[in-house]
Amino acid sequence: MCGICGKIAFNPEMRSTEDELAVMRDTLTLRGPDDSGTYVNGNVALCHRRLSIIDLEGSRQPLSNEDGSIWIVYNGEVYNFLELREDLMKLGHRFKTRGDTEVIVHLYEQYGEQCLKKIRGMFAFAIWDEKKGELFLARDRLGVKPLHYYHDENFFIFGSEIKAILADKYYSGMKAMDLNAFHYYFSFLYVPAPLTIFKGIMKLLPAHWLKLTKSGKVETRKYWDVRYGSKDARLSENLYREKLQDLLREVVKIRLIADVPLGAFLSGGIDSSSVVATMAQISNSPIKTFSIGFSDERYDETDYAAEVARHFGTDHTEVVLEPNDILTRLDELILYFDEPFADSSLVPTYLVSRLAREKVKVVLSGDGGDELFGGYPWWQKRPRYQVEMTKLPRGMKSFISSLAPALPKGIKGRHFLMKLQLPYERYLLETKAVFDSEDRFTIYSKNMLESLSTVDPYEYNLPYLGKDDGQEWSNRIMEYDLKTYIPNDIMTKVDRMSMICSLEAREPLLDHKLVEFVAQIPVDFKIRGNISKYILKRTMDGVLPRRILQKPKHGFSVPLERWMRGELRDRVLDTVLSHNCALFFNKKSLEKMIQEFLSGNDDHKHRLWVLYTFLLWHSAHFS
């Protein structure tokens, strides 16, 4: 795994010095502590930091083809590179290294932008084509690896992480916050792609490429999509299970290629346990597995992980942590994301990454299983009463909505009835939002309300739910999660928290071939009655211990409310009520929220955390 960045000056007189480029490059040292390199050709610069995984002595980057007309910087792994390398050699290509980086160079040389259709893996790369005078950027299909860019009339600047762009003296001189992105963040714990919190800096969307032409124009295009629901004949359960079992073995096997020690995260849930079980079937030696737990039993799952480890004879390492093990470094972890990011499970993700890095350099994880197989029935299956209520006449809906606020708070269906007049997809996003429209009206300052009065906080999410494509609702929700929650939250969290430990994380359940297959499986094989992930559980029946298959859903979470009333209390309150808060918020509303939280209202814990992470970020960048 690596970090990449680069810069193209449209005016050669404005190009950066090698020292300035090195500053950008070395912001990414944690992503690539083993080596670094820079390619400069006139007004074009490509920079690389390397975490050596395959071909340790070779494959240094930036790397070129034979005549030096094509140069690449690359972050990721191409899992089918040996097969592609053999095919390219038959076409006359010659290789000087044993790694996958050079394979991408020759694929591009042979097929141009169509090379992406042949690659199976996780990746973000930039290719400079000297003959065409073009820069070609690409990001993997599921958004496992990040890629950001900035473009104006003077420069094109890109980086694996935003910090590389912020380190450029040109951009840093005009750094500003994007108010629209601020608005979106307070709904979903993250800033949705293609935006970032910094004005002008964009995320390249998953499954997209970007081309910077010789004239300085930017063109982007999607190169892959997944189709949910099958037009083919429905298969039997046994056939789906057989195909799924074969694919699980395949996607895990190709991710075991490495020239360094390798292991797996093991939470004790069905997803990570299925990956470990498959690894154990393939490997000739015990798998190294890693788990972390908390002294608060409500958040601790180490007994489940230990059972799986015993069952498969893994070389297991687990640590149960107290708050002091992490809270001293918490702000550093939050700020490493470069923009506000409020998924508190970044804490256990960092801890298990740190633990694993003591013994291995690569890990496999079970990320993506819930979103792929139907792990959230409450979210992915639309309740029947809601379907029937939406059929009521508009006047009746309005009348019911006017009465709903009188119902006791916390009663099931109250929130739905209050918002009955909304289109269902908007209601759902309102329900899922940390701060819904009513909350934002309460906490925003007068100036912020005026500035954002015409901005829809769900603008980048609604298209995935509101499209009329004939899909079952459950499939539409799973596609929504795959294209928004997975890249913007889950993969962002895993990428940054593994990279801060210089650890490569691989996600077999997000292999695009597996995703394409599971998307075609009928919904009732994913969610059957009250059974979530039905087909995965049936496939692993007889492989995993029965207790793991019957284990209730448990998120990868931390005792946030206890910490914010205890060890983190002063830090959170001082930050949330700092002088900066009045720039954006109604301070009296925040004080009321804090008082209710300290009095025992856990409903506010995520709201306070979102406020804390934002104001911490703002203070670090603009104070």
N, C-alpha and C positions, 0 to 999 in steps of 0.2 A: 504494500500500500504506500501511497506517496502523496505529495502535495505539488500542485502545478500552478503557475501563474505566468503572465506575459503582458506585453504592451506593444502596440503599434502606433507610431506617431505619423500622422498624415502630413505633417510638415517636418522634414528631416532635421531642420534646425532646432526642433523642440524635443528631440529624442533624449532619453535618459542616459545617465552615465552608468557604467557597470557597478559602481558603488551604490547608486540609488536602486538599481535592479536587485542587488544583493540584499538590501534592506527589505524589499517586498518578499523576495524568495525566502528569507530566513524567518519571516513571521510564521512559516509553515514547517519549522524544524521538527516539531513534535509529530507531524504526519510522516516525516522522513528524516530520522536522525542519522541514518547510515552514510549518506552521501549527498552531494549537491552538484548541480551543473547549470550552466547558462549558455545559450546560443544567441549571438548578436550578429545580425547581418543588416547593416545600414540602419533603417528605422524600425526594424523588426527584432523583438527580443522574446525568447522563450526561456523560462526558468523552471527548475525542478529540484525537489527534495525527495530522497529515496528511502523507503523502508524495504530492505532487501528480503524477498521471499523466494523467488525462483531465479536460477542462474546468478548466484550471489556475486561472482567475480565479474561477470559480463553484464550486458543490458544496461549500462550506464546511460542516463539521459541528460540532456536532449540527445536523441538518436536519429540517424538519417538512413536513407536508402544508399545504394552503391555510389551514385554520382553526386550526392549531397543536395539534390533538388527538392527533397521532401524531408522535413524534420518534424519530430513528434515529442510532446511531453504528455505523460499519461499517468493516470491514477486508477488502479483497479486490477482485475484479473479476468483474463479470457480463458474460460475453462476448457474450451475445445481447441486450444491453440495448437496442440500437437497434430491433430487431424487437419487443421487448416494449413499448417506449415508443410505437411506432406503434399497436400493438393497444390500449393503454390510452387513447390519445388518441381512438380511434374510440369508446371507451366513455364519453367525456366528461371524462376527466382532463386537467388543464392543468399544464404544467411551466414552472418558472422557471429551470431549469438545463439544461445539455447532458450531464450526467454520468449514471452508472449508479446512484448513491446514491438519487436521487429516484425512480428507477424502482422500487426495492425498497419505498419508502414507499407508492407508489400500488398496487403489487402486493398488499401486505399490506392496504391499505385496501379493495381490491376482493375479494380472495380469502381473507384471513385466513391461517391456518397453511398452507393449500393452495398459497400462493404459492411455496413451496419447490420444488414439482414443476415449475414453469415456469422456474426459474433454472438457467442453465448457467454454471458458473464455480467459482471458489474464494472462500470467504467465511466470515466469522464476524461476526455482527451482533447488536445489541440494539435492540429497539423498545419504547418506552414508549407504551402505549395509554391515554391520559388518560380516555377515556369508560368503558372497562372497568376501569380501575385495575389493569392487568396489564402485566407485563414479559415480553417474548417474545424468547428467545435462540435462535440457530440456528448450526449449523456445517456446512460443505460435506460432500459425500458421501464423499470420500476422505480427509478430515482434513488437507488442505493447509494450512489456516489454523487456528491454535490458539484455544481459549477455555477459561478457567478460572473457577471460582466457589466462593464460600464462603457457607454458609447456616446460621443458627441462629435462636433466638427473637427476637433483636434486629435483625439485619441480613441483607441479601443483598448480597454484594459480588462483582463480576466483573472480569476483565481479560484482555487478549490474552496477557499474560505474568504469571507468578506474582508477579513483583516489584511489580506494581501493588497487589496484595492485601497483600503484606508491608509495603508503605509505609503502609497504613492503620493508624492508631494503635490502633484497637480490636483488630484481629487480631494486630498485632505484640506486644501485651501478653500474649498467651497462646500464642504460636508454639511448636509442638512437633513432633517428628519422629514419623512413622507407622512403627512397627517392622515391620508387615507389608509396607509398601512397600519398606523396607530389604531384606527377605528376597527379594522379587521382583527387585529391582535386581541382586542378585548372581547372578542367572541370565541376564539378558538385556541388560545394558549400559544399560538404561533402566527407569524405573518405568512399568508398563503402565497405560493408561487403563482405568477412570475415576479411578484413584488418582493422587495426587502424593505426594512424600516428606513433605509437610507435613500434619499431622493436620487433617482437616476441609476442606482445599482439594481440589476435584475438577476433573477434566478433563471437559468435555462431549464425549461420544463422537462420532466422525464420523457423518454422516447422521442426526443427532438434533436435535430441538428441545427447548427447556425453557421452561416457562411458570410464572411466579411469579404466583399468583392474588392477588386483593384480600385474601384472608384470610391470606396469607403462606405458603401451601402451595406446594411445588414438584412439578411434573409433568413428566416427560420421556418422549419417544416417538421411535421410529425412523420416518423418513419415506421411506427408500429402502433397497433391497438389490439385490444382483446375484445372478443365477441362473447357475450353472455347468452346462455340458452342455446340449445342445439336444435337444428332442423332435422338432424338425423334421427333414426329410430332409437327409442329409449332402450338402454341396455339393462340387463339384470343386475341386481346388487352384487352378485359374485363377480361379474365381469368388471364392474367399476372398481371393486376392491382389488382384483388382480392387476388391473392396469395402474391403479394408484400405487400399489405395492412395488411394482416394477419401476415406476417413475421415481418414487422415493429413493429407491436403491441407486438409481442412475444419478439423480441430482446430488445426492450425498457423495457418491463415489468420485465424481469429477471435481468435487471441492476438497478432496483429500490430497490433491497434488500440491506439494510444497517441499522446499529444500531446508526447512526449519521446523522445530517442534510445533506440534499442532494439538488442539484440544477442543473442548465444547463447553458452552454455558449450560448449566443444568438447574432449572428452577424447580423441577418436580411436576410441572404441568405437562399436559399431553403433547404439546408441540415440541418443546425441547427434549422431552423423554423419547419421542418418536425419532428425532434426529440422532440422539445418542444410541438408541436401540439399533438403528440402521448402521451407524458407524461401527458398533460392536460386531454386527454380522459380517462386515466387510474386512475389518482390521484383524491382523494376526497378533497384535499386542494390545494390552489394556489401554483403553481410551483415557486420557486425562480430562477430568471433569471438574467444574468449579461452581460453587454456590455461595451465596452470602445470605445471612439472616439477621434479624433484629431481636433484641431482648424482649421487645413487646410482642407477645405471642400472637396478637391479632394480625401481625404483618410478617410472621415468620413461617416459612415453608421448608425449612431445612430437613425436617423428618421425611417429607415426600421425596426430596432430592436424594437423600441418603438411601432410601429404599430402592430407588431406581439404580443408584450406583452399586449397591450390593447385588442387585438382581443381575446386572451385566458385568460385574467384576471390574468396574472402572477404577482408575487411580484417582481417587476423589479428594478434593481439598475444599473445605468449607470453613467459613469464619462467621461468627455471630458478633455483630458490632453494636457498640454503644454510640450515642450521638456525638460524643467528643472525638470519635474516630473520623468524622467527616465534617462537622459543622465549622471547624476552623478554616476549612478550605472551600466552603460552600460558595461564597461570592465569586471566587476565582473560577469555579466550574460554570456558574451561571453566565459570567461575562465571556467565557470562552466561545459562546455561541455567536458573539458579535452583534446580535440583535436580540430583543426580548424573546425569551422562550420559557414557558412556564409549566412544562410537564415535569412534575416533581420526581417522576421515576428516573430522571437523569441521575439522581443520587445512587440508587442501587445499581444502575447500569455502569456508572463510573467505578463503584466499589468492586463489582465482579470483574470488570476489565482490569483494574489494578491488580487484583488477586491473580488472575490468569496470566498477566504479563510477567509475573515472577518466574513462571515455568515454561511458557510457550510464547510464540510470536503470532500465531494464527488460531482463531477459534471459530467454530460453527455455532450458530444460534437457531432458535426456533421462531424468530420473528416472522410475522405475516400469517401465522396459522389461524388466528381468530378472524381476521378480515377475509381470508380466503375460503375457509370452511364453514363459516356461519357461527362464530363463537359468541355473538352478542344477540341472542334471539329477541330480547326486549327492544332492540334498535332495528334489527333487520326484518322482523316480522311485524306487519302492521296489525294492531289489535282490531278485532272484528267490530267492537262497539264504536271505534273511531271511524271505520269505514261507513257504518250505517248512519252515524250522526252527520257526516259530511253530505249526505243526500237530502238533508232537510232543506226546506225553502229558505231563502236568504233572510226574510223577515223573522222566521222562527230562530235562526242562528243568532241574529242580532239580539233578540229578546233573551235568549239563554245566556249569551255572553254578558249582558247587562246584569243578570242576576248572580252569575258565577262568583264575583268577588265576595259575596256574602257567605259563601261556603267556608267551613273551617279550613285554615291553612294546613297543608299536608295531606288532605283527603285526596284519594285517588281520582284523577280525572279533572280536578279543579283547574289546573293550568290549561289543559286542553279545551275545556268549556269556555274559559276566558278568551281564548284565541280561536274560537270555532270559525270565525269569519275568514281567517287567513287560508290561502291555499295550503294544502297539507305539507308540501315540501318546505314552505317558509315556516310553518308552525314547527316542523321537526327541527329546523336549524335554530329557531328561537328556544326550543326546549333544550337543545344541546349546548347553546351558548353559555359561557361563564357569566357574562353580563348580557342579558337580553335587552330589547329596545327600551323597556320600562326602566331597567337598571341603569342603562347608559344615560337616560334623561335625568336620572336622579344624581348620578355621581359626576357627570361632566360639568366643567365650569361653563359660564354663560358664553364666553368666547369660543370654546370648543363646540358647544351646541350650534352656534351660528356658523362656524367654519365647516361643520360636517353635516349640516341640515339636509343637503341634497345627496349625500353619499350613502349608498346601500351597503351595510356591513356584510351582506351575504352575496355580493356581486360575483365573487370568484367561486362560490360554492353552489349556488342555485342551478347553473347550467347542467351540472351532473345529475341533479335530482329532477329537474323540471322538463327534461327532454322527452319528447313523445316518440319513443322507439318501440313501443309494444312490449317492453320487457316487464316481467313480473316485478312487483315492488321490491322484493327481497334481493333480486339480482341487481336492481338499480342501486340499492343501498350498498351492496357489496362492491359494486363498481365504484361508487362514490368513495368508499373507504380506501380502495386500492389506489385511486388516483389523487386523493387529497390527504387523508390521514396517514397513510403509509409513508409517502415521500416527505410531507411537510412536518410530521411529528416523529413517527417511529424511527425512520431511517436517519433523520437529522440528529435525533438523540443518540442513536447507536453509533453513527459515524463520528460525531464529535467526542463522545465519551470514551470510545475505543481509541481514537486517534490521539487524544490527550495523553494516553498511556502508551502510545506507539505500538498499538495492537491492531492487527487486521481481523475484522469480523466478516464472516461469510454467511449468507442467508439462503440455504438450500430451498426453503419453502417459497422463496420469491424467484426461483428459476422461471424464466418466461414460458418454457415448455410445460412445466407443471401448472403454472397459472392458466395457460390456455386450456389445458385439459380439465382442471377443476371448474373453470367457468362454464364448461359445457354440461357438467353434472346437474341433473334436475334439483331444484331447491329442496324438495322433500327428502333428498338423500343427504342434505347438509343439516337441515333443521327438521327433526321429526318429533312433533309434539313438543315436549319440554326438553328433549335431548338435543343439545347443541353439538355441532361437529360430528354428526352421526356417522358419516361414511369413514371419516378418519378413525373414529373409535372402533368401528367394526373392523377396519383394516388392521388395526393394532391389537385386536382382541386375540389373546393367546400369545402375544409377544410382550406386551407390557403387563405389569402386575395389575390385578383387578382393582385394587385400591386406587391406582392412578387413573384408570379409566372412569371410575365413579367419583373422582374428586370434584368438589364444587369449584366453580370459577373463582379465581383469586387473582386480582391484578398485581402487577409488579410495582408495589407502592411503598410509601414510607409513612410513619406516624406524624404527618404534617401538623395536625391540630395540636398534638401534644408538644411538639417542638416549638410551635409559634406561641403557645401559652407558657412555655418553659424556657429552654435554653436560647431560643431565637427571639424571645418576646421583645427585648429592648432594641435589638437590631432591626426587626421588622417595623416596630412602631416608629422608631426614629426616622427610618427611611420613608415610610408611607406618609408621615406627617411632616416631612422636611419642607424647607422653603420652596423647593421645586414643585411640590404637589399642587400649589395654587395656580401654576401655569396651565394645568390641565383639568383639575378637579375641584368640585365643591368640597371644601375642607370639612364643613359641618357634617356632610353626608358620610365622609370617611370616618370621622370621629364616632358617629352613631354606629356605623358598621363594626368598628373595632370594639366598641363597648358591648354590643350584642354578641360578638364572637367571644370576648373574654368572659361573658356571662354564661357561655355554654352553647351558643348557636353554631354548630359545625357547618351549617349551610354556607357560611361565609369563608371557610378556610381556603377554598380555591380562589375566591375573589381577592382575598387579601394577598395570596401568593402571586397572583397576576399583577396586582398593584406593586408589590414589593419588587418583583423582577423587572418591571418596566422602569420604575423610578431608580433602581440600582443602575440599570443600563444607561438611563438618561444622565445621571450624575457622572458616570464614568466617561461619557462621550461629549457632553455639552456643558459641564459645570467648570 
